[in-house]
Amino acid sequence: MIAIPLAKKILELFLILFASAGLVKAGVLKSEYSRVLSRVSLYFITPCVVFNAFQKKLTPEISQGLLIAVCMAIAFHLLYFGIAEILRRAWKATEVERASIVFTNAGNLVIPLVAYTMGEEWVIYTSAYILVFNVFFWTVGIRMFDRENGASLKKLLLNPNILAVLAGLVLLLSGLTLPEPLSLAFSDVAAMIGPLTMIITGMVVGSMKFRDLTANRRIFGVILFRMVVCSGIAVLLTALSGIAGRIPSGKTLVVISLLAAIAPSASNINQVAILYNHDAKYASAINILTTLSCIAFVPLWVMVFEAIA
């Protein structure tokens, strides 16, 4: 049963978050340091994690698993885009709100959870979701914030996370392996992602008062749609599809894709909101509160899936 060790690992990561927030409150750390660490995480550590996940021998089972994971990631994103469009019309959802509902923190949170609870050999399947996430985020997602310019194909292909996936695929398909020192370097850097992500989020939490987080009352609606409605629909549709029972190690593979789909709102959103002059504080509040709420919701939805799948 994955839900119990998953809950324990989430709690462990959040202890790091609360410690980081405490250091900011005590004046030991400054919240603005989180910007630099965010760039380190987004453009250095996460690509190392993704690339490191592909350093294994390609087997028919891995090929099939990656294909299924990619298809599931596309299906989840299309589902969320549909829900976001309904909310745009019926609830007047803003760009920040719609992006927060569609895009999840699949890399920063899910990769360490999968590595810790299932083993590093399963991290490769999170890369499928991250690949699809990056394609949608740096195209359709950017268009939400900048309708005039959007994102170019050049920017998409030069994104370090996309480059990491492409380089990893080259290694996987060619059967080439890295020299041991280089391989160990990638592995050591990749191991930093879980604690560093929680430190960054904790630094932001430590700089804010609770009343600032809930200043915009619509945030409770975003949390409801992101963590309950979208996640619940994803879990039910996946369980009812029966896909977990049709492939080898299907349940574990499907749970990995589900973890990415039911994760909190992506931390990338507040960075893009800053860049394109949208409500960055609101985007940060959504990221923080959905991240905090995942302590309860992520293990709960995994338990639901395990019970009905």
GIQUIFEN-V22849 format. One line per field, one symbol per residue. burial: # if it has 16 or more other C-alpha atoms within 10 Angstrom, else .. Layout:
burial: ???
This chain:
burial: ..#..##.##..#############...###..#..##..##.#############........##.###.###.##..##.##..#.....#######################.##.#.#########################....#....#...#######.##.##.............##.###################.....#.....#..##.########.##..##....#.....##.#####################....###.###########.##.###.######..#
